[in-house]
């Protein structure tokens, strides 16, 4: 009996023993690299961003945050945990400068991680969400053994890394969430047995498989909320993301909407032609070739629109996007096939992997800036189209509906739609606007887009993190 009690006692104590063993191991591993505050010199702020060299909107958030910290706090030393082991620090910093025009006032340290493959979807063909989350813990373990920061900020949405740094590293922790890993909408899609890009048709058709997947999603949502609640400060990029994170994490008392920085100044230099661009009736779409961007809806809507016109040859749909891999190239080929089937191949132009200057030229020629993704978490492309002076036609959901294409002093800044029919109707309405009507909408849109400038991002970012930084002063 005594042996059973002793065994039971050790079973209860094993998690506590394991925790303190790991914590001691982290301290011993980093004993020659103490945190700056202990030396009274610098404050180490670590950013977890395994794909920091991608050059997208998430990376603009990262680099703008680092530049802002360097400008305001001379003692801050910024560290980026990255899995871009095929690039050097100099190459990464140069790309940040060339792509975003961001120049740092002092050194940014890169901590290179070799286990990034564990957070890639290809590693987890089944139970992808759970697999990637567990993989992020493994990646965070490598990161914390290489550097323990005073302040840890996850800027890519790896919430499962937060407890590692908070409880094993003793860091103050914050996060910037671009998109919830799981959302209430995803649960609804499975519960309603609706086929979607993240809910295969063979699952939606099966009551049994739908129940199993719904149970898996609910269990994962509970875990996601558990780790998310460990954050000291939570920043989200939009009202839509904030609503989902507040529901899943229960952190309404420490959650702030911090709109991501957009290049409104650069696009705002493009001229707004008073004539309404009658000479060039182009509808321009800017989006990566991912399933959720719903390019087929763009093509079908455009085909329906021109089918109503006797002058269809005067209109052109220009689809701009980057091809990251063979899967993206296959999607483009499927879209070309759809154009042929709908007999609009001569009116649809695909422009792949264009330069920034080419992108600006395309927007300068556009009448309509088109967006069709359902529940886009924010919509940087929509902001860029507004800043460029196009008449925006975006999906009536998510960030575009709640934050971006909203009235300015009760005046319209664009149009919203949610179906093939409503998109085609909106295209017709925009093309029939008078010169004055079009000019007013485009001017309002450009003014409204200033809300998403880098200056405003820095202000809102400091409103959240300043107290964390200054607590170490």
C-alpha angles and dihedrals in degrees: 000000000000091000090054092051092049091049091048090049092053091047089057092046097045096088090050092047091048092049095052091042091055092044091052090047091053091049093048092046091053098037092113091049105052120181116270096245091061088057092044093233117086139013114226116218113186123201117199105213112141092182099044093142095059095100097220136125092279090057091051087058090051097049095041090052092051093047090050093051092049092052096049103034118044091186095057118105111193122214125188120203103211137170094205093114091155090067132064125230090251091053093049093048091047091052090051088053096044097042100039105015090240117152121186122221093216144003122315112201120220120209104197117214122203099194100067092120088074091070095048119106092229089068091059112044089166128040087011097172094052093041095052091047093052088045090055089057089054090048091048090052089057090047097051092048088057098044135359110205128206090225122027122199122184107206099174104056101259095144093168089068092063098080090049093060096034100050104024097034099032090226127153104246136211135161140203110213118203095175133358111251087226126015139191087250090060090052090049093051091055094041091051090045092235118163112235141151089275096037112058118221094239089058095045090052093053119074091198096049091045090055092049092049092046090052090049092049093049092049091048092047089055092051091045090054092047095056093038091057089063091073117108092205127019123198122186129189099226147010090256093054090043093054092053095043091048089053096045100037102029093222102132091135093061104030125110132182107230110178113221118251113261129192093249093144094058095046091040090067091068111104120251104222112220091215093070093242094278087157092063118038100186128152108205126198123192116193142115115261096257124138094244092058087071100215091170088066089055093052095044092047092049091048090052091048096051091044087068093052130084090201098052092144090070093067131072135183112214114195113196122187147130124259107216099176147344091290091059090048090052090052091052090052090051089051091051088052090051089052090054092048091052091044096238099108090114091055100045121077125190118208113187129196095352123181122250091255091052089050092054091049091051092051091046088059096044127108094186130029106209129208126170109168114128113231096359103189092225120334115226090176090058091052091049091052091050093048089050090057101249123140102253123223108186139165115279095237144066122010098348091056099040104035116009117036093045128131119275109215087340090306122121120255098184146322135282131206138167109191142043091258096047092047091051091048091050092049089053092048093049093048089052095052116122119244092257094046093051092046092051093051094047093047091049090049093053092049091048092050090064087078087076099053126132090249092058091045091055091049094051093041092055091048086065107035104031094085090052093051096042093050086073094052 
